[in-house]
């Protein structure tokens, strides 16, 4: 396995990491629906056993529950991965979520407790909101790094101008943006900027929240639980849904040549970009993890990348 260094850090990452959003479970605003905790722990153990060496979660996933499950799973695992988490989305007693950059120190202490660690390997600002508080929030992030509570600090969903403001205070180790063949917005400015400034990029949703796995169907979408956030996502609604499922079907034809799934091809497509350090890939059970593990080593040829590009251009 070829590991890549994350930005200015000493972290050497496997090409894919375990994304812990969905294992936060149900009953919160950005839920993927109900989730069995035993399945989650089995998924994490399988990922670590098969070579994944980092886990990305966030305090807000399941309103603390994802971090708790990650901490429990890692404590009982034979392999000890890097642990990445995120701050700045907070919730109240009514489980209502707001963006807040003024509680990062408290959030960090809570995350350390839930993850059962003394230091977080990569601590990230989840969203740059409110915009006017970015400098205050990033200053606290730098303080936490100096104090040893976090080893490296990064951002997520930041624009170029917002990263420029943060850089005036302290170096940025990484940026975590959404990036898939269905969402290429970061290609224009953000990826060139991070590449130029040696800011690592770990992209989330490389399979666009399950759309490009090859296992999604219109019937499955129609049967999503009421608390699955994807019910209201534009790419899961017509006319985009039919187009996106057609893209997934095309990826199946590419994957069949190599005995890999459409999802593995979708992940490899993002890793083809030299500005991407590694991709975050979710898994809700051990079987799903086994299905995406080939993405650790599978890479597209230039001809296959061009073939996919031509298909996407013909199906805008």
Buried (B, 14 or more C-beta within 10 A) or exposed (E): EEBBEBBBBEBBBBBBBBBBBBBBBBEBEBBBBEBEBEBBBBBBBBBBBBBBBBBBBBBBBBBBBBBBBBBBBBEEBEBEBBBBBBBBBBBEEEEEBEBBBEBBBEBBEBBBEBBBBEBBBBBBBBBBBBEEBBEEBBBBBBBBBEEEBBBBBBBBBBBBEBBEBBEEBBBBBBBBBBBBBBBBEBEEEBBEBBBEBEBBBBBBBBBBBBBBBBBBEEEEBEEBEEBBBBBEBEBBEEEBBEEBBEBBEBBBEBBEEBEBBBBBBBBBBBBBBEBBBBBBBBBBBBEBBBBBBBBBEBEBEEEBBEBBEEBBEEEE
